[in-house]
Amino acid sequence: MIVIIDYGMGNLGSIHNMLRKIGSDSRISAQISDIESAEKLILPGVGSFDNAMRNLQNLDLIPILNKKVMQEKTPVLGICLGIQIFTRGSEEGSFPGLGWVDAETIRFRFNEPQRNLKIPHMGWNSVEIKKEDALFNNMVQDPRFYFVHSFHIMCNNPDNILTTTHYGYDFISSLQKENIYGTQFHPEKSHKYGMKIFKNFVELS
């Protein structure tokens, strides 16, 4: 069973529907017992960094998430804000992140002549795959995904970088560290490309 963590910050229904389309059982829940028994976890996110961390704290979910991800090595997929809270912290707020990945979350910074680019980065964009990984297994050529974000992550370990995307400059659009996966884009809004991401995540051994 895949548990989509309901901490008040994500497109839960869209993810649940996408998983149902590919024939995967999933449950939207914030119950510790559900998370304890989950075979895989999805941590979505839309909104601000501090609100996300505050909600996880208020629901007392951080200890069980740390246990599942860091000790039991349960596969987890963070989406948009979800990938950002995997980091140590964000320029958007003052709360510490989960710290599962040696990375920080920063705001887009554009120099001339990119200053006219709008923030947030919104719409469809392509990704460049930097290393082979099961999350992009048998992905169609030149995949495109839907983005909505003003901040992005900076990994201190380049081995964690799965894909990059260009918007003014190249930024990290997905990562992988052992059982930890994250996408800055929204696979639940990315049609066949996003469906393939979810299918590959479901099939992770």
N, CA, C and O of each residue as an XYZ file, in Angstrom:
820
protein
N       0.839     -1.201      0.000
C       0.000      0.000      0.000
C       0.877      1.256      0.000
O       1.815      1.375      0.789
N       0.559      2.169     -0.882
C       1.211      3.480     -0.908
C       0.380      4.444     -0.084
O      -0.833      4.533     -0.275
N       1.004      5.160      0.820
C       0.314      6.178      1.610
C       0.718      7.558      1.116
O       1.899      7.903      1.096
N      -0.274      8.338      0.720
C      -0.097      9.741      0.348
C      -0.320     10.548      1.613
O      -1.425     10.560      2.155
N       0.703     11.212      2.081
C       0.645     11.830      3.409
C      -0.164     13.130      3.361
O       0.159     14.060      2.622
N      -1.209     13.163      4.160
C      -2.127     14.298      4.217
C      -1.720     15.212      5.373
O      -2.127     15.017      6.519
N      -0.909     16.212      5.040
C      -0.535     17.181      6.069
C      -0.994     18.591      5.686
O      -0.452     19.596      6.146
N      -2.019     18.622      4.822
C      -2.677     19.880      4.495
C      -1.970     20.718      3.457
O      -2.220     21.920      3.376
N      -1.077     20.118      2.642
C      -0.234     20.932      1.766
C      -0.144     20.438      0.325
O       0.755     20.877     -0.393
N      -1.028     19.547     -0.139
C      -0.762     19.003     -1.471
C      -1.979     18.664     -2.295
O      -3.116     18.741     -1.830
N      -1.709     18.281     -3.554
C      -2.750     17.849     -4.492
C      -3.053     16.363     -4.270
O      -2.740     15.521     -5.112
N      -3.657     16.064     -3.141
C      -3.815     14.674     -2.737
C      -4.717     13.904     -3.690
O      -4.389     12.792     -4.104
N      -5.859     14.504     -4.037
C      -6.810     13.814     -4.899
C      -6.250     13.530     -6.274
O      -6.496     12.461     -6.833
N      -5.501     14.464     -6.830
C      -4.916     14.273     -8.157
C      -3.917     13.122     -8.159
O      -3.878     12.336     -9.105
N      -3.114     13.020     -7.113
C      -2.147     11.931     -7.007
C      -2.865     10.597     -6.830
O      -2.517      9.604     -7.469
N      -3.860     10.586     -5.966
C      -4.638      9.365     -5.725
C      -5.290      8.876     -7.020
O      -5.283      7.681     -7.312
N      -5.848      9.801     -7.785
C      -6.499      9.433     -9.046
C      -5.494      8.900    -10.061
O      -5.783      7.943    -10.780
N      -4.320      9.514    -10.120
C      -3.293      9.050    -11.050
C      -2.842      7.636    -10.697
O      -2.660      6.800    -11.582
N      -2.663      7.370     -9.415
C      -2.268      6.029     -8.986
C      -3.373      5.013     -9.281
O      -3.091      3.870     -9.642
N      -4.605      5.426     -9.128
C      -5.720      4.521     -9.428
C      -5.753      4.183    -10.916
O      -6.076      3.055    -11.289
N      -5.421      5.152    -11.765
C      -5.406      4.918    -13.214
C      -4.385      3.866    -13.618
O      -4.593      3.128    -14.581
N      -3.287      3.799    -12.884
C      -2.263      2.808    -13.226
C      -2.451      1.511    -12.439
O      -1.611      0.613    -12.500
N      -3.566      1.417    -11.696
C      -3.908      0.180    -11.009
C      -3.203     -0.030     -9.691
O      -3.034     -1.169     -9.255
N      -2.786      1.052     -9.046
C      -2.063      0.934     -7.782
C      -2.949      1.335     -6.609
O      -3.652      2.344     -6.669
N      -2.911      0.537     -5.542
C      -3.651      0.869     -4.329
C      -2.918      1.970     -3.571
O      -1.703      1.912     -3.384
N      -3.674      2.966     -3.141
C      -3.087      4.023     -2.335
C      -4.123      4.527     -1.349
O      -5.324      4.316     -1.516
N      -3.636      5.191     -0.327
C      -4.506      5.741      0.708
C      -3.997      7.117      1.093
O      -2.798      7.315      1.290
N      -4.913      8.062      1.199
C      -4.588      9.396      1.702
C      -4.763      9.368      3.210
O      -5.851      9.068      3.702
N      -3.708      9.677      3.949
C      -3.799      9.527      5.398
C      -2.750     10.364      6.119
O      -1.676     10.653      5.590
N      -3.100     10.743      7.342
C      -2.138     11.337      8.270
C      -2.025     10.485      9.526
O      -1.458     10.918     10.528
N      -2.567      9.271      9.470
C      -2.537      8.381     10.623
C      -1.170      7.701     10.735
O      -0.657      7.148      9.762
N      -0.597      7.751     11.928
C       0.716      7.148     12.144
C       0.680      5.657     11.856
O       1.645      5.109     11.323
N      -0.418      4.990     12.199
C      -0.520      3.546     11.955
C      -0.484      3.226     10.476
O       0.111      2.224     10.078
N      -1.115      4.065      9.642
C      -1.072      3.857      8.195
C       0.334      4.047      7.653
O       0.796      3.280      6.809
N       1.008      5.075      8.145
C       2.370      5.348      7.690
C       3.304      4.217      8.115
O       4.194      3.823      7.362
N       3.099      3.705      9.310
C       3.940      2.602      9.802
C       3.856      1.371      8.910
O       4.852      0.676      8.710
N       2.670      1.103      8.374
C       2.481     -0.109      7.576
C       2.669      0.122      6.079
O       2.545     -0.821      5.297
N       2.964      1.344      5.666
C       3.080      1.670      4.240
C       4.295      1.000      3.617
O       5.361      0.908      4.227
N       4.107      0.533      2.381
C       5.225     -0.014      1.610
C       5.994      1.080      0.904
O       7.198      0.958      0.678
N       5.292      2.163      0.551
C       5.907      3.339     -0.059
C       5.157      4.571      0.437
O       4.008      4.480      0.869
N       5.824      5.725      0.370
C       5.241      6.981      0.829
C       5.342      8.039     -0.259
O       6.318      8.085     -1.008
N       4.326      8.885     -0.338
C       4.384     10.062     -1.210
C       4.116     11.285     -0.350
O       3.122     11.348      0.374
N       5.021     12.259     -0.439
C       4.912     13.493      0.334
C       4.719     14.642     -0.646
O       5.694     15.196     -1.154
N       3.463     15.003     -0.916
C       3.206     16.109     -1.847
C       3.394     17.450     -1.148
O       3.686     17.499      0.046
N       3.226     18.527     -1.890
C       3.336     19.820     -1.236
C       3.038     20.987     -2.148
O       3.580     21.087     -3.249
N       2.172     21.868     -1.681
C       1.890     23.136     -2.349
C       1.761     24.176     -1.248
O       0.966     24.005     -0.324
N       2.534     25.252     -1.338
C       2.460     26.276     -0.305
C       3.840     26.658      0.192
O       4.825     26.551     -0.539
N       3.908     27.108      1.456
C       5.157     27.641      1.991
C       5.896     26.604      2.829
O       5.295     25.713      3.429
N       7.206     26.747      2.848
C       8.098     25.810      3.536
C       7.774     25.730      5.029
O       7.597     24.637      5.566
N       7.695     26.879      5.700
C       7.462     26.865      7.144
C       6.110     26.263      7.501
O       6.001     25.541      8.492
N       5.081     26.549      6.711
C       3.773     25.954      6.986
C       3.822     24.440      6.852
O       3.191     23.721      7.627
N       4.572     23.959      5.869
C       4.701     22.518      5.685
C       5.363     21.875      6.896
O       4.858     20.885      7.425
N       6.483     22.427      7.340
C       7.178     21.852      8.483
C       6.358     22.007      9.767
O       6.360     21.113     10.614
N       5.674     23.111      9.910
C       4.818     23.314     11.090
C       3.698     22.282     11.124
O       3.396     21.723     12.178
N       3.084     22.029      9.974
C       2.003     21.047      9.926
C       2.504     19.648     10.269
O       1.850     18.915     11.010
N       3.675     19.277      9.724
C       4.236     17.967     10.056
C       4.529     17.856     11.551
O       4.305     16.808     12.156
N       5.029     18.939     12.144
C       5.298     18.933     13.583
C       4.009     18.811     14.384
O       3.924     18.021     15.324
N       3.003     19.601     14.004
C       1.747     19.605     14.753
C       1.037     18.257     14.681
O       0.336     17.869     15.616
N       1.217     17.551     13.579
C       0.615     16.223     13.425
C       1.491     15.120     14.008
O       1.118     13.947     13.983
N       2.665     15.498     14.538
C       3.616     14.560     15.132
C       4.049     13.484     14.133
O       4.194     12.313     14.484
N       4.252     13.904     12.882
C       4.604     12.953     11.833
C       6.109     12.845     11.581
O       6.557     11.893     10.942
N       6.881     13.791     12.066
C       8.309     13.786     11.748
C       9.021     12.550     12.308
O       9.826     11.957     11.589
N       8.766     12.129     13.556
C       9.458     10.920     14.042
C       9.162      9.673     13.227
O      10.083      8.919     12.912
N       7.905      9.433     12.877
C       7.578      8.231     12.113
C       8.130      8.325     10.698
O       8.541      7.310     10.135
N       8.150      9.520     10.110
C       8.725      9.678      8.772
C      10.228      9.423      8.802
O      10.763      8.758      7.915
N      10.904      9.943      9.807
C      12.340      9.679      9.944
C      12.613      8.188     10.095
O      13.553      7.661      9.499
N      11.795      7.512     10.888
C      11.968      6.081     11.089
C      11.768      5.316      9.786
O      12.587      4.472      9.422
N      10.679      5.614      9.088
C      10.370      4.886      7.857
C      11.430      5.125      6.788
O      11.897      4.184      6.147
N      11.806      6.380      6.602
C      12.686      6.739      5.485
C      14.149      6.484      5.798
O      14.864      5.893      4.989
N      14.599      6.924      6.961
C      16.028      6.884      7.263
C      16.464      5.560      7.882
O      17.596      5.128      7.666
N      15.596      4.913      8.641
C      15.971      3.656      9.288
C      15.502      2.442      8.484
O      16.288      1.539      8.196
N      14.212      2.428      8.124
C      13.661      1.267      7.418
C      13.877      1.338      5.912
O      13.648      0.356      5.207
N      14.318      2.498      5.411
C      14.621      2.691      3.990
C      13.387      2.467      3.102
O      13.487      1.908      2.010
N      12.245      2.906      3.584
C      11.020      2.853      2.784
C      11.122      3.849      1.634
O      11.476      5.005      1.868
N      10.825      3.444      0.403
C      10.855      4.403     -0.706
C       9.872      5.557     -0.482
O       8.721      5.340     -0.102
N      10.338      6.767     -0.718
C       9.504      7.960     -0.555
C       9.680      8.841     -1.771
O      10.779      8.971     -2.310
N       8.579      9.449     -2.199
C       8.597     10.391     -3.325
C       8.059     11.728     -2.854
O       6.900     11.827     -2.453
N       8.903     12.768     -2.901
C       8.484     14.117     -2.575
C       8.170     14.885     -3.842
O       8.902     14.789     -4.827
N       7.083     15.650     -3.822
C       6.627     16.373     -5.006
C       6.574     17.866     -4.707
O       5.941     18.286     -3.739
N       7.235     18.663     -5.534
C       7.248     20.136     -5.467
C       7.729     20.594     -4.085
O       8.908     20.424     -3.773
N       6.877     21.156     -3.265
C       7.293     21.533     -1.914
C       7.798     20.316     -1.149
O       8.642     20.441     -0.262
N       7.279     19.136     -1.494
C       7.718     17.908     -0.846
C       9.204     17.647     -1.013
O       9.862     17.210     -0.070
N       9.748     17.909     -2.206
C      11.187     17.727     -2.408
C      11.971     18.779     -1.628
O      13.078     18.506     -1.164
N      11.410     19.975     -1.482
C      12.111     21.058     -0.791
C      12.249     20.788      0.695
O      13.268     21.140      1.290
N      11.241     20.169      1.313
C      11.348     19.909      2.747
C      12.253     18.717      3.045
O      12.546     18.442      4.209
N      12.701     18.002      2.001
C      13.737     16.987      2.199
C      15.079     17.629      2.561
O      15.951     16.959      3.114
N      15.252     18.909      2.258
C      16.530     19.590      2.426
C      16.718     20.063      3.871
O      15.854     19.860      4.725
N      17.857     20.691      4.119
C      18.154     21.167      5.473
C      17.336     22.406      5.837
O      17.062     22.645      7.013
N      16.949     23.187      4.839
C      16.198     24.404      5.113
C      15.970     25.184      3.833
O      16.452     24.803      2.767
N      15.230     26.281      3.946
C      14.860     27.062      2.775
C      15.014     28.550      3.034
O      14.804     29.031      4.148
N      15.385     29.271      1.981
C      15.411     30.732      2.056
C      14.009     31.305      2.237
O      13.849     32.471      2.600
N      13.010     30.489      1.985
C      11.626     30.960      2.119
C      11.207     31.124      3.575
O      10.300     31.903      3.870
N      11.851     30.402      4.487
C      11.407     30.437      5.879
C      12.548     30.236      6.849
O      13.721     30.289      6.479
N      12.179     30.001      8.111
C      13.173     29.860      9.176
C      13.178     28.473      9.800
O      14.089     28.153     10.564
N      12.194     27.647      9.499
C      12.133     26.315     10.076
C      13.192     25.416      9.437
O      13.479     25.561      8.249
N      13.774     24.497     10.196
C      14.648     23.501      9.579
C      13.830     22.507      8.769
O      12.682     22.212      9.102
N      14.434     21.992      7.698
C      13.784     20.944      6.927
C      14.025     19.582      7.545
O      14.590     19.474      8.634
N      13.597     18.548      6.851
C      13.785     17.183      7.350
C      15.255     16.763      7.320
O      15.677     15.915      8.106
N      16.027     17.355      6.418
C      17.457     17.074      6.369
C      17.814     15.696      5.863
O      18.880     15.173      6.186
N      16.941     15.101      5.077
C      17.227     13.765      4.538
C      18.271     13.808      3.429
O      18.939     12.811      3.158
N      18.407     14.964      2.792
C      19.359     15.136      1.697
C      20.254     16.324      2.026
O      19.787     17.326      2.568
N      21.536     16.216      1.701
C      22.482     17.310      1.931
C      22.250     18.368      0.854
O      22.915     18.390     -0.182
N      21.282     19.242      1.134
C      20.854     20.222      0.138
C      20.144     21.375      0.840
O      19.740     21.267      1.998
N      20.004     22.472      0.117
C      19.252     23.633      0.587
C      18.242     24.035     -0.485
O      18.374     23.671     -1.654
N      17.244     24.785     -0.065
C      16.236     25.305     -0.989
C      16.442     26.808     -1.133
O      16.469     27.537     -0.142
N      16.589     27.266     -2.375
C      16.866     28.680     -2.628
C      15.857     29.243     -3.629
O      15.190     28.502     -4.352
N      15.768     30.567     -3.649
C      14.889     31.247     -4.592
C      15.602     31.427     -5.935
O      16.822     31.577     -5.985
N      14.832     31.408     -7.009
C      15.416     31.723     -8.312
C      16.099     33.085     -8.260
O      15.534     34.057     -7.757
N      17.318     33.143     -8.787
C      18.056     34.407     -8.882
C      18.509     34.575    -10.325
O      19.291     33.771    -10.832
N      18.025     35.605    -10.977
C      18.334     35.818    -12.388
C      19.229     37.037    -12.565
O      19.015     38.076    -11.941
N      20.227     36.897    -13.421
C      21.049     38.012    -13.855
C      20.569     38.468    -15.231
O      19.718     37.827    -15.847
N      21.118     39.569    -15.700
C      20.826     39.988    -17.071
C      21.339     38.920    -18.033
O      22.411     38.376    -17.770
N      20.651     38.575    -19.137
C      19.386     39.181    -19.586
C      18.150     38.398    -19.151
O      17.092     38.538    -19.764
N      18.261     37.574    -18.102
C      17.129     36.748    -17.689
C      16.188     37.427    -16.707
O      15.204     36.824    -16.280
N      16.476     38.675    -16.341
C      15.691     39.321    -15.299
C      14.215     39.472    -15.661
O      13.370     39.655    -14.784
N      13.912     39.395    -16.945
C      12.511     39.539    -17.346
C      11.732     38.233    -17.199
O      10.522     38.215    -17.427
N      12.397     37.146    -16.825
C      11.692     35.882    -16.620
C      10.786     35.986    -15.398
O      11.172     36.535    -14.366
N       9.604     35.460    -15.530
C       8.619     35.553    -14.454
C       8.894     34.509    -13.371
O       9.333     33.393    -13.645
N       8.621     34.911    -12.148
C       8.626     34.006    -11.002
C       7.223     34.058    -10.403
O       6.735     35.150    -10.112
N       6.557     32.916    -10.207
C       7.100     31.571    -10.276
C       7.330     31.059    -11.700
O       6.709     31.519    -12.659
N       8.234     30.104    -11.800
C       8.399     29.321    -13.020
C       7.155     28.451    -13.134
O       6.919     27.577    -12.300
N       6.366     28.696    -14.170
C       5.068     28.042    -14.284
C       4.858     27.537    -15.698
O       5.071     28.270    -16.664
N       4.437     26.280    -15.821
C       4.120     25.712    -17.119
C       4.958     24.486    -17.425
O       5.639     23.942    -16.555
N       4.893     24.061    -18.681
C       5.585     22.857    -19.119
C       7.041     23.152    -19.440
O       7.374     24.189    -20.014
N       7.912     22.204    -19.051
C       9.325     22.341    -19.356
C       9.935     20.944    -19.436
O       9.401     19.986    -18.878
N      11.047     20.848    -20.132
C      11.701     19.554    -20.326
C      12.708     19.298    -19.214
O      13.087     20.210    -18.478
N      13.135     18.047    -19.104
C      14.164     17.673    -18.135
C      15.308     16.985    -18.864
O      15.107     16.323    -19.882
N      16.493     17.151    -18.335
C      17.670     16.442    -18.848
C      18.099     15.417    -17.814
O      18.463     15.772    -16.693
N      18.056     14.162    -18.186
C      18.391     13.086    -17.266
C      19.904     13.017    -17.089
O      20.648     12.895    -18.062
N      20.351     13.097    -15.837
C      21.779     13.151    -15.529
C      22.355     11.802    -15.131
O      23.565     11.595    -15.223
N      21.512     10.889    -14.693
C      21.997      9.554    -14.363
C      20.860      8.564    -14.545
O      19.685      8.909    -14.415
N      21.229      7.343    -14.845
C      20.220      6.316    -15.030
C      19.636      5.926    -13.677
O      20.359      5.719    -12.703
N      18.317      5.833    -13.642
C      17.642      5.446    -12.410
C      16.277      4.882    -12.756
O      15.693      5.214    -13.788
N      15.776      4.021    -11.876
C      14.506      3.346    -12.126
C      13.332      4.317    -12.242
O      12.337      3.993    -12.889
N      13.426      5.497    -11.633
C      12.302      6.439    -11.686
C      12.021      6.900    -13.112
O      10.882      7.226    -13.447
N      13.059      6.927    -13.956
C      12.891      7.341    -15.353
C      13.080      6.151    -16.297
O      13.395      6.335    -17.473
N      12.893      4.965    -15.797
C      13.066      3.762    -16.609
C      12.078      3.752    -17.776
O      10.877      3.952    -17.592
N      12.610      3.515    -18.987
C      11.779      3.453    -20.200
C      10.940      4.711    -20.422
O       9.845      4.644    -20.981
N      11.456      5.847    -19.984
C      10.752      7.107    -20.205
C      10.822      7.478    -21.687
O      11.835      7.250    -22.347
N       9.733      8.051    -22.197
C       9.720      8.480    -23.587
C      10.778      9.553    -23.803
O      11.187     10.233    -22.862
N      11.215      9.698    -25.040
C      12.260     10.667    -25.359
C      11.746     12.089    -25.162
O      10.588     12.391    -25.448
N      12.623     12.952    -24.670
C      12.307     14.365    -24.434
C      11.055     14.545    -23.574
O      10.105     15.201    -24.002
N      11.042     13.972    -22.370
C       9.861     14.126    -21.504
C       9.683     15.564    -21.038
O      10.654     16.295    -20.841
N       8.432     15.952    -20.868
C       8.097     17.294    -20.402
C       7.166     17.190    -19.203
O       6.299     16.318    -19.142
N       7.361     18.089    -18.260
C       6.588     18.044    -17.024
C       6.072     19.432    -16.664
O       6.560     20.445    -17.165
N       5.078     19.454    -15.786
C       4.445     20.717    -15.395
C       5.053     21.226    -14.087
O       5.141     20.494    -13.101
N       5.469     22.487    -14.100
C       6.114     23.127    -12.954
C       5.285     24.318    -12.458
O       4.663     25.030    -13.246
N       5.293     24.516    -11.140
C       4.825     25.760    -10.528
C       5.660     25.970     -9.267
O       5.393     25.342     -8.242
N       6.676     26.851     -9.326
C       7.522     27.045     -8.140
C       8.359     28.305     -8.280
O       8.720     28.725     -9.380
N       8.658     28.898     -7.116
C       9.533     30.071     -7.040
C      10.888     29.731     -6.424
O      11.827     30.524     -6.496
N      10.982     28.552     -5.820
C      12.200     28.096     -5.165
C      12.618     26.760     -5.774
O      11.795     26.042     -6.341
N      13.891     26.438     -5.653
C      14.386     25.151     -6.132
C      15.503     24.691     -5.213
O      16.001     25.469     -4.399
N      15.900     23.426     -5.338
C      16.895     22.878     -4.425
C      18.298     22.987     -5.019
O      18.482     23.040     -6.235
N      19.275     23.016     -4.121
C      20.695     22.973     -4.469
C      21.317     21.814     -3.704
O      21.423     21.868     -2.479
N      21.729     20.764     -4.414
C      22.339     19.594     -3.783
C      23.836     19.803     -3.616
O      24.512     20.244     -4.545
N      24.351     19.489     -2.442
C      25.792     19.570     -2.211
C      26.519     18.340     -2.743
O      27.730     18.374     -2.962
N      25.774     17.250     -2.949
C      26.354     16.043     -3.527
C      25.797     15.863     -4.934
O      24.618     15.545     -5.087
N      26.614     16.056     -5.963
C      26.108     15.951     -7.337
C      25.575     14.563     -7.681
O      24.799     14.417     -8.626
N      25.981     13.544     -6.927
C      25.482     12.191     -7.182
C      23.987     12.065     -6.905
O      23.348     11.119     -7.366
N      23.428     13.006     -6.160
C      21.995     12.971     -5.850
C      21.137     13.583     -6.953
O      19.911     13.483     -6.910
N      21.768     14.212     -7.939
C      21.019     14.905     -8.993
C      20.543     13.893    -10.027
O      21.344     13.189    -10.642
N      19.232     13.832    -10.207
C      18.654     12.894    -11.170
C      18.372     13.580    -12.503
O      18.709     13.048    -13.560
N      17.750     14.771    -12.455
C      17.515     15.549    -13.676
C      17.721     17.028    -13.398
O      17.645     17.483    -12.257
N      17.982     17.761    -14.463
C      18.002     19.226    -14.396
C      17.039     19.783    -15.439
O      16.671     19.112    -16.404
N      16.648     21.024    -15.213
C      15.747     21.733    -16.129
C      16.260     23.155    -16.286
O      16.814     23.728    -15.347
N      16.077     23.723    -17.470
C      16.576     25.078    -17.722
C      15.439     26.102    -17.620
O      14.433     26.013    -18.323
N      15.631     27.070    -16.728
C      14.763     28.246    -16.669
C      15.636     29.406    -16.209
O      15.816     29.624    -15.011
N      16.169     30.140    -17.163
C      17.172     31.158    -16.854
C      18.545     30.541    -16.673
O      19.541     31.052    -17.185
N      18.590     29.454    -15.951
C      19.799     28.644    -15.760
C      19.331     27.221    -15.438
O      18.139     26.975    -15.252
N      20.277     26.302    -15.377
C      19.927     24.923    -15.061
C      19.714     24.773    -13.554
O      20.562     25.176    -12.757
N      18.580     24.193    -13.172
C      18.320     23.890    -11.768
C      17.949     22.416    -11.635
O      17.595     21.767    -12.619
N      18.032     21.899    -10.423
C      17.739     20.491    -10.173
C      16.224     20.289    -10.176
O      15.502     20.905     -9.391
N      15.755     19.421    -11.068
C      14.310     19.183    -11.155
C      13.891     17.827    -10.595
O      12.697     17.574    -10.435
N      14.846     16.953    -10.294
C      14.536     15.744     -9.531
C      15.821     15.202     -8.921
O      16.919     15.449     -9.420
N      15.661     14.456     -7.828
C      16.811     13.900     -7.125
C      16.532     12.466     -6.720
O      15.390     12.009     -6.692
N      17.614     11.773     -6.407
C      17.538     10.412     -5.874
C      18.714     10.184     -4.959
O      19.865     10.414     -5.329
N      18.410      9.726     -3.753
C      19.440      9.322     -2.802
C      18.946      8.046     -2.127
O      18.065      8.090     -1.269
N      19.512      6.925     -2.515
C      19.089      5.637     -1.994
C      17.576      5.463     -2.201
O      17.125      5.394     -3.345
N      16.795      5.392     -1.135
C      15.339      5.205     -1.215
C      14.564      6.516     -1.315
O      13.333      6.509     -1.326
N      15.267      7.628     -1.388
C      14.638      8.953     -1.370
C      14.588      9.517     -2.784
O      15.616      9.655     -3.448
N      13.383      9.841     -3.235
C      13.160     10.408     -4.561
C      12.376     11.709     -4.414
O      11.523     11.836     -3.536
N      12.672     12.661     -5.274
C      11.911     13.904     -5.251
C      11.850     14.529     -6.627
O      12.804     14.445     -7.401
N      10.718     15.162     -6.932
C      10.560     15.889     -8.187
C      10.104     17.312     -7.888
O       9.180     17.521     -7.103
N      10.752     18.285     -8.514
C      10.300     19.660     -8.379
C       9.033     19.888     -9.204
O       8.212     20.742     -8.870
N       8.886     19.133    -10.265
C       7.682     19.216    -11.096
C       6.542     18.412    -10.474
O       6.730     17.659     -9.518
N       5.359     18.600    -11.048
C       4.152     17.909    -10.580
C       3.823     16.758    -11.530
O       3.213     16.992    -12.574
N       4.208     15.520    -11.202
C       3.843     14.405    -12.088
C       2.340     14.206    -12.188
O       1.847     13.728    -13.209
N       1.601     14.568    -11.135
C       0.139     14.393    -11.161
C      -0.551     15.355    -12.124
O      -1.739     15.203    -12.409
N       0.192     16.348    -12.628
C      -0.341     17.296    -13.613
C       0.338     17.143    -14.970
O       0.150     17.970    -15.862
N       1.127     16.081    -15.121
C       1.997     15.962    -16.289
C       1.598     14.831    -17.241
O       2.427     14.315    -17.990
N       0.321     14.455    -17.198
C      -0.243     13.522    -18.179
C       0.571     12.242    -18.297
O       0.933     11.646    -17.282
N       0.863     11.811    -19.517
C       1.512     10.501    -19.718
C       2.902     10.451    -19.119
O       3.354      9.394    -18.679
N       3.587     11.591    -19.097
C       4.934     11.612    -18.537
C       4.887     11.399    -17.017
O       5.665     10.626    -16.458
N       3.972     12.091    -16.378
C       3.807     11.917    -14.939
C       3.296     10.545    -14.578
O       3.691      9.979    -13.558
N       2.416     10.002    -15.410
C       1.904      8.661    -15.161
C       3.038      7.638    -15.182
O       3.042      6.688    -14.400
N       3.995      7.840    -16.080
C       5.142      6.942    -16.158
C       6.017      7.062    -14.908
O       6.540      6.061    -14.418
N       6.177      8.276    -14.394
C       6.929      8.460    -13.154
C       6.271      7.681    -12.025
O       6.950      6.960    -11.295
N       4.948      7.819    -11.872
C       4.253      7.102    -10.810
C       4.349      5.591    -11.004
O       4.547      4.849    -10.041
N       4.209      5.141    -12.240
C       4.297      3.703    -12.506
C       5.668      3.165    -12.120
O       5.777      2.102    -11.510
N       6.711      3.904    -12.476
C       8.063      3.469    -12.119
C       8.276      3.482    -10.599
O       8.939      2.600    -10.051
N       7.710      4.485     -9.928
C       7.836      4.539     -8.465
C       7.126      3.357     -7.819
O       7.646      2.744     -6.887
N       5.933      3.042     -8.319
C       5.175      1.901     -7.799
C       5.965      0.615     -7.951
O       5.926     -0.250     -7.076
N       6.683      0.483     -9.060
C       7.384     -0.761     -9.372
C       8.770     -0.858     -8.750
O       9.451     -1.866     -8.933
N       9.205      0.168     -8.017
C      10.482      0.096     -7.341
C      10.509     -1.096     -6.394
O       9.550     -1.327     -5.657
N      11.590     -1.844     -6.410
C      11.700     -3.003     -5.517
C      12.273     -2.555     -4.171
O      12.449     -3.376     -3.271
